[in-house]
Amino acid sequence: MEDGKKPDVADARPPICPAGGVTMGIIVDEDGSTRYVKSGRGRKPTISAAKAKAIVQAATQTRPAAQTHWSWRTMAKEQGVSPATVQRPR
């Protein structure tokens, strides 16, 4: 880097965050630009991917008894989660 060349993305090492020594990840966008993302950011998923898949599968491939379609409440009760969990996109 002393010779004025930009480092290749593959050769670049993630910088160390001075606040706590946490390593940051490098993300390369489709247009080739890079950005750094600190790991552990954002809200953690509250339900597993398997549970989310089960909800989607039940919504698209089954029907509730004596009804034509699922409501948020009946799907939530069937799957054992809250109606807000059923409403969130995954």
Residue pairs with C-beta under 8 A, 6 or more apart in sequence:
1 7
9 26
9 28
9 34
12 26
12 34
14 23
14 24
14 25
14 26
14 36
15 24
15 36
16 22
16 23
16 24
17 23
17 24
17 38
22 38
22 39
22 40
23 39
24 36
24 37
24 38
24 39
25 36
25 37
25 38
25 39
26 34
26 35
26 36
26 37
27 34
27 35
27 36
27 37
28 34
29 35
46 85
47 81
47 85
51 79
51 81
52 90
54 79
55 75
55 79
55 81
55 85
55 86
55 90
56 90
58 70
58 75
58 78
58 79
59 70
59 75
63 69
63 70
64 70
64 74
64 75
64 78
67 74
70 78
72 83
72 86
72 87
73 83
75 83
75 86
76 82
76 83
76 85
76 86
79 86
